[in-house]
C-alpha cells in the first residue's frame, strides 16, 4: 500500500520534471549530449529566453523570442581579415547568445574563401548578396564630365575620399538602396556593422528587442561633425525640399531640429550620427516620406557632384521627420571605429576593455554633448 504523504508527492514531482532531461542526456542523437552546447543557455537581462537550440521543441522558442532582424554588412572580399576580427568579437560579446542572421552585400561576387571563413565563425544564418548594377553605378541623369571634374578638384584639395567614385557609390547605396535589397526585405530591423570596428563591452541584452518594445526607430553610439567641403549644397537642397507643398507642415514639433541646426533651420551645423553603427527600423527608410526625400536629394546630383555621405542624409531626415524620442543613444554599448570610440561610463557587469575618459562623447568635434544638452570638454 502506497502512502501519499507530503514527502512522496515532492519526490514524485521532482522525478517527473527531470525525466525529459534524463532522456535527452541518454539519447545519442541529441545535440544536448555534446558538452560544447552546455554553455548555450543564457537569459537576457530583460528576462527573455534568447538561445536554446539543442532540441527541436526549444528551437521554436528561439525563433519566437528573437526579433525579425539581421546584421547588414557592406564589404569587399579584400576586407576579410579585418572582418573576421570584428565578427569574432561581435559573436563573443553579443551574438553567440542571440544568434541573429548576417546579410553580406558586395558589388561583386563573394569568393568561396570569404564565404567559408565567415560561416566558420558563427552558428547563425548567413546570406551573401550582390548589389544590383543600377544601385552601384552613375545614374543617367548625372553629367559624367561634371562629376569627374568635381572628383578631380576635391582630390586636388585633399578632401578625404574626394576623388573616389566607389566611395560615392557606397554613400548613395547606403542612403537609398540597402533597405530595398532582396535579402533585407524580409527583415524589420537591422544592425549595420563594418569591418575593422570593435565592440569593447559585453552586450547582455537584445538591442533589437529594446528598439521594438520602446518604439524606437533609429539609434547611434557616436556622433560627429561632417566635413563641410563634402556637402556644400546639401542643406540648401534639404530646405528646398522642405519648402515643397505640405512637407514642412508635416514635421513633428518635437523633432530634433536643434541637433542639426543651431539657428532653427537657417543653416546646417554639420552634426550627424556616425552611421557605421546603426541599429534601426527598416520601416524608417522604406516609408514614403523617406523615399520621396531621398529621391529629391538623388536627383539633385549631390552624391556625385559633391561627396554627400549617407550619415548626414540619414541624420538630417531622422532629426527632422521623427520625434526626438524615437531616436535612441545606446550609451551602454562600447564601440570603436578608428579613430573614435564610445565607452560606457557605467561598466558594471559589461567586462569592458575601454577607458571612459577616452570616450569621444564630450569632445568638441563630437555632437553627443549637444544631443545630451551638455557642454563640450575643452582640452
C-alpha positions as CSV (number, residue, x, y, z in Angstrom):
1,X,0.0,0.0,0.0
2,X,1.4,3.4,-1.0
3,X,1.0,6.2,1.4
4,X,0.8,9.6,-0.3
5,X,2.4,11.8,2.2
6,X,3.9,15.1,1.6
7,X,7.5,13.8,1.0
8,X,6.3,11.2,-1.6
9,X,4.5,13.8,-3.5
10,X,7.5,16.1,-3.6
11,X,9.8,13.3,-4.8
12,X,7.3,12.3,-7.5
13,X,7.1,15.9,-8.8
14,X,10.9,16.1,-9.0
15,X,11.2,12.8,-10.8
16,X,8.6,13.8,-13.4
17,X,10.3,17.1,-14.0
18,X,13.7,15.6,-14.6
19,X,12.7,12.6,-16.8
20,X,12.8,14.7,-20.1
21,X,16.3,15.9,-19.2
22,X,17.5,12.3,-18.5
23,X,16.1,11.2,-21.8
24,X,18.0,14.0,-23.6
25,X,21.2,13.1,-21.9
26,X,20.9,9.4,-22.8
27,X,19.8,10.0,-26.3
28,X,22.9,9.7,-28.5
29,X,21.2,11.6,-31.3
30,X,20.6,14.7,-29.2
31,X,23.0,17.7,-29.5
32,X,22.4,18.2,-25.8
33,X,24.8,15.4,-25.1
34,X,27.7,17.2,-26.6
35,X,29.4,19.3,-23.9
36,X,30.2,22.2,-26.2
37,X,26.5,23.1,-26.1
38,X,26.2,23.3,-22.3
39,X,27.1,27.0,-22.3
40,X,24.2,28.0,-24.6
41,X,21.5,28.7,-22.0
42,X,21.8,32.5,-21.4
43,X,18.9,34.6,-20.4
44,X,19.0,38.3,-21.3
45,X,18.7,40.9,-18.5
46,X,15.2,41.6,-19.8
47,X,14.1,38.1,-18.9
48,X,13.8,36.7,-22.4
49,X,15.0,33.2,-23.3
50,X,17.3,34.0,-26.2
51,X,19.0,30.8,-27.1
52,X,18.3,27.1,-26.5
53,X,18.9,25.2,-29.8
54,X,19.6,21.7,-28.5
55,X,16.1,20.2,-29.3
56,X,13.5,20.8,-31.9
57,X,11.0,21.9,-29.3
58,X,13.2,24.6,-27.9
59,X,14.4,25.9,-31.3
60,X,10.9,27.1,-31.9
61,X,11.1,29.1,-28.7
62,X,14.3,30.8,-30.0
63,X,12.6,31.9,-33.2
64,X,9.6,33.3,-31.3
65,X,11.8,35.2,-28.8
66,X,14.2,36.7,-31.4
67,X,13.2,39.8,-33.3
68,X,12.9,39.8,-37.1
69,X,16.2,41.5,-37.5
70,X,19.7,41.0,-39.1
71,X,23.2,42.4,-39.3
72,X,23.9,44.1,-42.6
73,X,27.5,44.3,-43.8
74,X,28.6,46.1,-46.9
75,X,32.0,44.7,-47.6
76,X,34.7,43.8,-50.2
77,X,36.4,40.5,-50.5
78,X,39.8,42.0,-49.6
79,X,38.4,43.2,-46.2
80,X,38.0,39.6,-44.9
81,X,40.9,39.7,-42.4
82,X,39.6,42.9,-40.7
83,X,36.0,41.5,-40.8
84,X,36.9,38.2,-39.1
85,X,38.4,40.0,-36.1
86,X,35.3,42.2,-35.9
87,X,32.9,39.2,-36.3
88,X,34.7,37.1,-33.7
89,X,34.3,40.0,-31.2
90,X,30.7,40.6,-32.1
91,X,29.9,36.9,-31.6
92,X,31.8,36.8,-28.3
93,X,30.2,40.0,-27.0
94,X,26.7,39.5,-28.2
95,X,25.6,37.2,-31.0
96,X,26.6,33.8,-29.6
97,X,23.8,34.5,-27.1
98,X,21.2,35.7,-29.6
99,X,22.0,34.0,-32.9
100,X,20.9,36.8,-35.3
101,X,21.4,36.3,-39.0
102,X,24.0,38.1,-41.1
103,X,23.5,39.6,-44.6
104,X,26.6,40.4,-46.5
105,X,26.4,42.7,-49.6
106,X,29.0,43.3,-52.3
107,X,29.1,44.9,-55.7
108,X,31.0,41.8,-57.0
109,X,30.5,38.1,-56.1
110,X,32.0,36.9,-52.9
111,X,34.8,34.4,-53.1
112,X,34.5,30.9,-51.8
113,X,37.2,31.6,-49.3
114,X,35.4,34.6,-48.0
115,X,32.1,32.7,-47.5
116,X,33.7,29.7,-45.9
117,X,35.7,31.8,-43.4
118,X,32.7,33.8,-42.4
119,X,30.5,30.7,-41.9
120,X,33.2,29.1,-39.7
121,X,32.7,31.8,-37.0
122,X,29.0,31.5,-36.4
123,X,26.1,29.1,-36.0
124,X,23.8,31.9,-37.3
125,X,22.2,32.0,-40.7
126,X,24.5,33.8,-43.2
127,X,23.5,35.1,-46.6
128,X,25.6,36.7,-49.3
129,X,24.1,39.0,-52.0
130,X,25.3,41.0,-55.0
131,X,24.2,44.7,-55.3
132,X,22.2,45.3,-58.5
133,X,24.2,47.3,-61.0
134,X,21.6,50.1,-61.1
135,X,22.3,50.7,-57.4
136,X,26.0,50.8,-57.8
137,X,26.6,52.9,-60.9
138,X,26.3,56.5,-62.1
139,X,22.6,57.2,-62.9
140,X,21.7,58.5,-66.4
141,X,20.6,61.9,-65.1
142,X,24.2,62.7,-63.9
143,X,26.5,64.8,-66.1
144,X,29.6,62.4,-66.1
145,X,32.0,65.1,-67.2
146,X,30.9,67.5,-64.5
147,X,31.1,64.7,-61.9
148,X,34.6,63.8,-63.0
149,X,35.8,67.4,-62.7
150,X,34.3,67.6,-59.3
151,X,36.2,64.5,-58.1
152,X,39.5,65.8,-59.6
153,X,39.1,69.1,-57.8
154,X,38.2,67.5,-54.5
155,X,41.2,65.1,-54.8
156,X,43.5,68.1,-55.5
157,X,42.0,69.9,-52.5
158,X,43.0,66.9,-50.3
159,X,39.4,66.1,-49.3
160,X,39.1,62.6,-47.8
161,X,37.7,60.2,-50.5
162,X,37.2,63.3,-52.6
163,X,38.5,61.6,-55.8
164,X,36.8,58.2,-55.2
165,X,33.9,57.1,-57.4
166,X,33.4,53.8,-55.5
167,X,33.0,55.8,-52.2
168,X,30.3,57.8,-53.8
169,X,28.5,54.6,-54.9
170,X,28.7,53.4,-51.3
171,X,27.3,56.5,-49.9
172,X,24.4,56.5,-52.4
173,X,23.7,52.8,-51.8
174,X,23.7,53.2,-48.0
175,X,21.4,56.3,-48.4
176,X,18.8,54.9,-50.7
177,X,19.1,51.2,-51.6
178,X,20.4,48.8,-48.9
179,X,17.0,48.5,-47.3
180,X,15.5,47.6,-50.7
181,X,17.8,44.7,-51.4
182,X,16.0,41.4,-51.8
183,X,18.0,39.9,-48.9
184,X,17.0,42.6,-46.5
185,X,13.4,43.0,-47.5
186,X,12.1,40.2,-45.2
187,X,13.5,41.9,-42.0
188,X,12.1,44.6,-39.8
189,X,15.3,45.8,-38.1
190,X,18.9,45.9,-38.9
191,X,22.3,46.5,-37.2
192,X,24.9,47.9,-39.5
193,X,28.5,46.6,-38.9
194,X,31.7,47.4,-40.8
195,X,35.0,45.5,-41.0
196,X,37.6,46.7,-38.5
197,X,35.3,48.1,-35.8
198,X,35.4,46.8,-32.3
199,X,32.9,46.1,-29.6
200,X,34.6,46.8,-26.3
201,X,31.9,45.6,-23.8
202,X,29.6,42.7,-23.4
203,X,26.1,43.3,-24.7
204,X,23.9,41.2,-22.3
205,X,20.5,42.2,-23.7
206,X,18.9,42.4,-27.1
207,X,19.1,45.9,-28.6
208,X,16.6,44.9,-31.3
209,X,14.1,43.9,-28.7
210,X,14.8,47.2,-26.8
211,X,14.1,49.1,-30.1
212,X,10.7,47.4,-30.6
213,X,9.5,47.4,-27.1
214,X,10.3,51.1,-26.6
215,X,9.1,52.2,-30.0
216,X,12.5,53.5,-31.2
217,X,13.2,53.8,-34.9
218,X,16.8,54.9,-35.1
219,X,19.8,54.6,-32.8
220,X,23.5,55.5,-32.5
221,X,26.6,55.4,-30.4
222,X,28.9,58.1,-31.8
223,X,28.2,61.5,-33.3
224,X,30.5,63.8,-35.2
225,X,30.7,66.9,-37.4
226,X,30.7,66.4,-41.2
227,X,33.5,67.9,-43.4
228,X,31.8,71.0,-44.8
229,X,33.7,70.7,-48.0
230,X,31.9,67.5,-48.9
231,X,28.4,68.8,-48.6
232,X,28.4,72.5,-49.6
233,X,24.8,72.4,-51.1
234,X,23.2,69.6,-49.0
235,X,21.3,71.8,-46.6
236,X,20.1,74.2,-49.3
237,X,18.8,71.1,-51.1
238,X,17.1,69.9,-48.0
239,X,15.4,73.3,-47.3
240,X,14.2,73.4,-50.9
241,X,12.6,70.1,-50.4
242,X,11.0,71.2,-47.1
243,X,9.6,74.2,-49.0
244,X,7.6,71.9,-51.3
245,X,3.8,72.0,-50.5
246,X,2.9,70.2,-47.3
247,X,6.3,69.0,-46.4
248,X,7.4,71.5,-43.7
249,X,3.9,71.3,-42.1
250,X,4.2,67.6,-41.7
251,X,7.3,67.8,-39.5
252,X,6.7,66.8,-35.8
253,X,7.0,69.8,-33.5
254,X,9.1,67.7,-31.0
255,X,11.7,66.7,-33.6
256,X,15.5,67.0,-33.1
257,X,16.0,70.1,-35.4
258,X,18.2,71.6,-32.6
259,X,20.7,68.7,-33.1
260,X,21.4,69.5,-36.8
261,X,20.9,73.3,-36.8
262,X,21.9,75.9,-34.3
263,X,19.6,78.6,-35.7
264,X,16.2,76.9,-36.2
265,X,17.0,75.5,-39.6
266,X,18.7,78.5,-41.3
267,X,21.9,76.6,-41.7
268,X,23.3,73.1,-41.0
269,X,25.8,72.7,-38.2
270,X,27.3,69.5,-39.6
271,X,26.2,67.3,-36.7
272,X,25.3,63.7,-37.7
273,X,25.0,60.2,-36.2
274,X,28.1,58.2,-37.3
275,X,26.3,55.7,-39.5
276,X,29.0,53.0,-39.4
277,X,27.0,51.9,-36.3
278,X,23.3,52.0,-36.8
279,X,20.5,49.9,-35.3
280,X,17.3,51.0,-36.8
281,X,13.9,50.0,-38.2
282,X,13.8,49.2,-41.9
283,X,10.4,50.9,-42.0
284,X,12.0,54.2,-41.3
285,X,13.8,54.1,-44.7
286,X,11.1,52.3,-46.6
287,X,8.5,54.9,-45.6
288,X,7.0,57.1,-48.4
289,X,8.4,60.2,-46.5
290,X,12.0,59.0,-46.7
291,X,11.7,57.6,-50.3
292,X,10.5,61.0,-51.5
293,X,13.2,62.7,-49.5
294,X,16.0,60.5,-50.9
295,X,14.7,60.7,-54.5
296,X,14.7,64.5,-54.3
297,X,18.3,64.6,-53.0
298,X,19.4,62.0,-55.5
299,X,18.0,63.9,-58.5
300,X,20.0,67.0,-57.4
301,X,23.2,65.1,-58.1
302,X,24.9,65.9,-54.8
303,X,26.2,62.3,-54.3
304,X,28.3,62.7,-57.5
305,X,28.9,66.5,-58.0
306,X,29.9,66.8,-54.3
307,X,30.5,63.9,-51.9
308,X,27.4,63.6,-49.8
309,X,27.6,60.9,-47.2
310,X,24.9,58.6,-46.0
311,X,25.5,59.7,-42.4
312,X,24.3,63.3,-42.8
313,X,21.5,62.2,-45.1
314,X,20.2,59.7,-42.6
315,X,20.8,62.1,-39.7
316,X,19.1,65.1,-41.2
317,X,16.0,63.0,-42.1
318,X,15.7,61.3,-38.7
319,X,16.3,64.6,-36.9
320,X,13.6,66.5,-38.9
321,X,11.0,63.8,-39.6
322,X,11.0,61.9,-36.3
323,X,10.0,63.0,-32.8
324,X,13.3,63.1,-30.8
325,X,12.0,60.4,-28.5
326,X,12.1,57.9,-31.4
327,X,15.9,58.2,-31.6
328,X,18.0,56.3,-29.0
329,X,21.6,56.7,-27.8
330,X,23.0,53.3,-26.9
331,X,25.1,54.6,-24.1
332,X,25.8,51.1,-22.7
333,X,27.3,49.7,-26.0
334,X,31.1,50.1,-26.1
335,X,32.1,50.8,-29.7
336,X,35.3,51.8,-31.6
337,X,35.7,52.9,-35.2
338,X,39.1,54.4,-35.9
339,X,39.9,56.9,-34.7
340,X,37.0,57.5,-32.2
341,X,35.3,55.4,-29.5
342,X,32.3,55.4,-27.3
343,X,33.0,53.8,-23.9
344,X,30.1,53.4,-21.3
345,X,30.5,55.4,-18.1
346,X,28.7,52.6,-16.2
347,X,30.6,49.4,-16.9
348,X,29.2,47.2,-14.2
349,X,28.8,43.6,-15.5
350,X,29.9,44.5,-19.0
351,X,33.5,43.3,-19.0
352,X,34.7,46.4,-20.9
353,X,38.2,46.9,-22.2
354,X,37.9,50.6,-22.8
355,X,38.5,53.8,-20.8
356,X,35.5,56.1,-20.3
357,X,37.9,59.1,-20.0
358,X,38.9,58.4,-23.7
359,X,35.4,58.3,-25.0
360,X,34.7,60.8,-27.8
361,X,31.3,61.9,-26.5
362,X,32.4,65.2,-24.9
363,X,35.0,66.2,-27.5
364,X,34.2,69.5,-29.2
365,X,34.3,67.7,-32.6
366,X,31.6,65.3,-31.3
367,X,27.9,66.2,-31.2
368,X,26.9,63.9,-28.4
369,X,27.3,66.6,-25.8
370,X,24.8,68.6,-27.9
371,X,22.4,65.7,-28.0
372,X,22.6,65.3,-24.2
373,X,22.2,69.0,-23.6
374,X,25.6,69.4,-22.1
375,X,28.8,71.4,-22.9
376,X,31.8,70.0,-24.7
377,X,35.0,69.2,-22.8
378,X,37.8,71.6,-23.9
379,X,41.3,70.2,-23.5
